Amino acid sequence: MGGNAEIVDGYGYLTVQRALDIARNSEGGVDPLISRFLEKAILDLWARLHAQPNTYILSKDEFALFNYFRARFQSSDIAQRAVKRFWDHYEGDPNSVDLSD
């Protein structure tokens, strides 16, 4: 997801993982700049999933992003299959996967 990194006013070089950390630790609401950054990232990821609905395998960072927005995709068969493929192919420590929202 390196293509989703950019310079954001007030935050500097922002990656999806850093934006997720900021959003999760925000009290009183998420900064609109962070929300827009994450919305763009999830729309890009959703487009990739739709382009390859039966074969796209989420990276660990993509899974964290997708998990942050999980309520949005609960009824989607494409989403459910993508999550299953992630876990079917994940070779790291399951405890290291970010499951918080």
Backbone as CSV, one residue per row, in Angstrom:
resi,resn,N_x,N_y,N_z,CA_x,CA_y,CA_z,C_x,C_y,C_z
1,MET,0.813,-1.182,0.000,0.000,0.000,0.000,0.856,1.244,0.000
2,GLY,2.090,1.119,-0.412,2.970,2.268,-0.459,2.444,3.370,-1.344
3,GLY,1.614,3.035,-2.348,1.056,4.034,-3.229,0.046,4.927,-2.538
4,ASN,-0.361,4.565,-1.335,-1.323,5.363,-0.595,-0.657,6.261,0.434
5,ALA,0.636,6.480,0.323,1.334,7.396,1.206,1.415,8.754,0.529
6,GLU,1.268,9.795,1.322,1.350,11.142,0.775,1.634,12.130,1.885
7,ILE,1.971,13.347,1.499,2.187,14.426,2.449,0.819,15.036,2.774
8,VAL,0.497,15.121,4.059,-0.772,15.692,4.500,-0.451,16.834,5.464
9,ASP,-1.020,18.007,5.203,-0.781,19.177,6.048,-0.985,18.845,7.520
10,GLY,0.006,19.211,8.319,-0.082,18.991,9.756,0.377,17.621,10.203
11,TYR,0.563,16.699,9.247,0.962,15.335,9.585,2.235,14.893,8.882
12,GLY,2.621,15.607,7.846,3.795,15.209,7.087,3.506,13.995,6.231
13,TYR,4.519,13.135,6.088,4.401,11.914,5.281,3.478,10.954,6.003
14,LEU,2.355,10.658,5.377,1.332,9.842,6.017,1.130,8.560,5.237
15,THR,1.215,7.441,5.938,0.914,6.133,5.362,-0.451,5.698,5.886
16,VAL,-0.999,4.679,5.291,-2.282,4.158,5.756,-2.168,3.698,7.201
17,GLN,-1.110,2.993,7.538,-0.960,2.486,8.904,-0.875,3.632,9.904
18,ARG,-0.117,4.674,9.568,-0.011,5.828,10.473,-1.357,6.533,10.599
19,ALA,-2.078,6.684,9.500,-3.403,7.319,9.534,-4.367,6.499,10.387
20,LEU,-4.299,5.180,10.281,-5.150,4.324,11.116,-4.818,4.506,12.595
21,ASP,-3.526,4.572,12.903,-3.116,4.786,14.294,-3.649,6.108,14.822
22,ILE,-3.534,7.156,14.019,-4.029,8.477,14.422,-5.542,8.430,14.616
23,ALA,-6.253,7.822,13.674,-7.715,7.756,13.753,-8.160,6.991,14.997
24,ARG,-7.515,5.888,15.276,-7.911,5.071,16.428,-7.622,5.757,17.757
25,ASN,-6.637,6.635,17.758,-6.261,7.316,18.995,-6.859,8.709,19.105
26,SER,-7.746,9.056,18.194,-8.367,10.382,18.204,-9.486,10.434,19.237
27,GLU,-9.441,11.446,20.053,-10.522,11.677,21.007,-11.348,12.835,20.489
28,GLY,-12.648,12.699,20.539,-13.508,13.779,20.094,-13.703,13.833,18.592
29,GLY,-13.391,12.749,17.904,-13.600,12.702,16.456,-12.294,12.696,15.683
30,VAL,-12.360,12.116,14.516,-11.184,11.989,13.656,-11.033,13.254,12.820
31,ASP,-9.818,13.743,12.733,-9.518,14.920,11.918,-10.014,14.673,10.491
32,PRO,-10.704,15.632,9.894,-11.208,15.463,8.524,-10.104,15.137,7.503
33,LEU,-8.888,15.638,7.720,-7.783,15.309,6.809,-7.461,13.819,6.864
34,ILE,-7.487,13.265,8.064,-7.230,11.831,8.240,-8.392,11.034,7.649
35,SER,-9.613,11.462,7.908,-10.786,10.772,7.357,-10.744,10.741,5.840
36,ARG,-10.432,11.866,5.212,-10.357,11.905,3.743,-9.262,10.981,3.221
37,PHE,-8.129,10.984,3.886,-7.016,10.115,3.484,-7.445,8.648,3.543
38,LEU,-8.081,8.250,4.649,-8.510,6.858,4.802,-9.647,6.510,3.841
39,GLU,-10.551,7.431,3.602,-11.635,7.191,2.639,-11.079,6.942,1.243
40,LYS,-10.098,7.747,0.849,-9.479,7.552,-0.469,-8.806,6.179,-0.528
41,ALA,-8.113,5.821,0.538,-7.412,4.533,0.573,-8.393,3.365,0.490
42,ILE,-9.520,3.447,1.222,-10.469,2.331,1.191,-11.171,2.259,-0.165
43,LEU,-11.440,3.402,-0.785,-12.050,3.378,-2.120,-11.099,2.761,-3.143
44,ASP,-9.813,3.078,-3.033,-8.807,2.473,-3.926,-8.738,0.967,-3.711
45,LEU,-8.741,0.556,-2.449,-8.688,-0.875,-2.138,-9.952,-1.581,-2.618
46,TRP,-11.095,-0.976,-2.426,-12.360,-1.576,-2.858,-12.371,-1.741,-4.375
47,ALA,-11.813,-0.784,-5.091,-11.733,-0.891,-6.550,-10.835,-2.065,-6.945
48,ARG,-9.724,-2.256,-6.235,-8.841,-3.397,-6.539,-9.559,-4.718,-6.262
49,LEU,-10.314,-4.768,-5.177,-11.063,-5.989,-4.870,-12.124,-6.279,-5.923
50,HIS,-12.781,-5.239,-6.402,-13.800,-5.443,-7.441,-13.174,-5.849,-8.770
51,ALA,-11.964,-5.403,-9.025,-11.287,-5.770,-10.268,-10.869,-7.244,-10.260
52,GLN,-10.611,-7.787,-9.064,-10.211,-9.192,-8.920,-10.976,-9.812,-7.747
53,PRO,-12.284,-9.910,-7.839,-13.094,-10.307,-6.685,-12.859,-11.726,-6.170
54,ASN,-12.282,-12.564,-6.985,-12.063,-13.954,-6.571,-10.605,-14.309,-6.334
55,THR,-9.699,-13.358,-6.596,-8.287,-13.698,-6.492,-7.442,-12.706,-5.691
56,TYR,-7.917,-11.486,-5.493,-7.100,-10.472,-4.815,-6.852,-10.882,-3.374
57,ILE,-5.591,-10.831,-2.960,-5.219,-11.181,-1.590,-4.734,-9.915,-0.897
58,LEU,-5.412,-9.568,0.170,-5.066,-8.382,0.945,-3.706,-8.531,1.604
59,SER,-2.935,-7.445,1.601,-1.715,-7.417,2.402,-2.116,-7.179,3.860
60,LYS,-1.173,-7.282,4.757,-1.456,-7.064,6.177,-1.971,-5.634,6.402
61,ASP,-1.353,-4.644,5.759,-1.801,-3.253,5.905,-3.173,-3.044,5.273
62,GLU,-3.416,-3.670,4.140,-4.737,-3.568,3.506,-5.800,-4.200,4.387
63,PHE,-5.457,-5.324,5.012,-6.404,-5.964,5.918,-6.728,-5.041,7.086
64,ALA,-5.725,-4.362,7.639,-5.955,-3.426,8.746,-6.887,-2.295,8.311
65,LEU,-6.671,-1.772,7.115,-7.541,-0.722,6.586,-8.961,-1.258,6.408
66,PHE,-9.065,-2.409,5.788,-10.369,-3.020,5.542,-11.081,-3.289,6.864
67,ASN,-10.339,-3.747,7.853,-10.907,-4.037,9.157,-11.432,-2.766,9.830
68,TYR,-10.745,-1.644,9.636,-11.185,-0.364,10.206,-12.579,0.000,9.681
69,PHE,-12.831,-0.334,8.423,-14.112,-0.025,7.790,-15.043,-1.237,7.724
70,ARG,-14.806,-2.260,8.515,-15.505,-3.542,8.381,-17.025,-3.429,8.451
71,ALA,-17.547,-2.522,9.256,-19.003,-2.396,9.363,-19.627,-2.027,8.021
72,ARG,-18.894,-1.301,7.222,-19.380,-0.874,5.912,-19.562,-2.049,4.959
73,PHE,-18.808,-3.103,5.155,-18.769,-4.204,4.192,-19.298,-5.520,4.748
74,GLN,-19.979,-5.488,5.878,-20.441,-6.717,6.532,-21.316,-7.588,5.646
75,SER,-22.116,-6.994,4.811,-23.041,-7.793,3.992,-22.488,-8.104,2.597
76,SER,-21.229,-7.793,2.364,-20.638,-8.010,1.045,-19.972,-9.376,0.938
77,ASP,-20.402,-10.140,-0.050,-19.787,-11.437,-0.323,-18.335,-11.255,-0.770
78,ILE,-18.070,-10.218,-1.558,-16.697,-9.942,-2.007,-15.806,-9.707,-0.790
79,ALA,-16.287,-8.936,0.162,-15.514,-8.641,1.368,-15.262,-9.906,2.181
80,GLN,-16.290,-10.704,2.363,-16.132,-11.932,3.144,-15.112,-12.865,2.510
81,ARG,-15.159,-12.978,1.187,-14.194,-13.849,0.499,-12.784,-13.275,0.598
82,ALA,-12.651,-11.936,0.534,-11.330,-11.302,0.630,-10.713,-11.548,2.009
83,VAL,-11.522,-11.453,3.053,-11.026,-11.710,4.400,-10.620,-13.179,4.541
84,LYS,-11.419,-14.079,4.004,-11.079,-15.504,4.050,-9.762,-15.768,3.324
85,ARG,-9.589,-15.163,2.145,-8.335,-15.359,1.394,-7.145,-14.809,2.173
86,PHE,-7.349,-13.657,2.840,-6.259,-13.101,3.644,-5.798,-14.129,4.672
87,TRP,-6.740,-14.661,5.444,-6.374,-15.612,6.486,-5.853,-16.925,5.908
88,ASP,-6.373,-17.356,4.787,-5.895,-18.584,4.149,-4.444,-18.461,3.696
89,HIS,-4.013,-17.240,3.372,-2.665,-17.034,2.843,-1.715,-16.361,3.828
90,TYR,-2.199,-15.947,4.966,-1.354,-15.237,5.927,-0.394,-16.205,6.595
91,GLU,0.899,-15.865,6.596,1.911,-16.760,7.143,2.583,-16.215,8.392
92,GLY,2.197,-15.026,8.823,2.808,-14.439,10.011,2.100,-14.854,11.279
93,ASP,2.454,-14.193,12.347,1.840,-14.431,13.648,0.450,-13.809,13.653
94,PRO,-0.600,-14.607,13.806,-1.960,-14.062,13.812,-2.165,-12.983,14.876
95,ASN,-1.400,-13.037,15.957,-1.514,-12.034,17.014,-0.946,-10.683,16.593
96,SER,-0.193,-10.658,15.503,0.386,-9.396,15.047,-0.541,-8.666,14.070
97,VAL,-1.671,-9.256,13.741,-2.617,-8.637,12.809,-3.518,-7.685,13.590
98,ASP,-3.630,-6.471,13.081,-4.409,-5.426,13.725,-5.898,-5.684,13.524
99,LEU,-6.584,-6.054,14.596,-8.015,-6.332,14.520,-8.857,-5.251,15.175
100,SER,-8.224,-4.164,15.609,-8.993,-3.089,16.233,-9.631,-2.225,15.176
101,ASP,-10.691,-1.533,15.563,-11.338,-0.620,14.613,-11.290,0.791,15.113
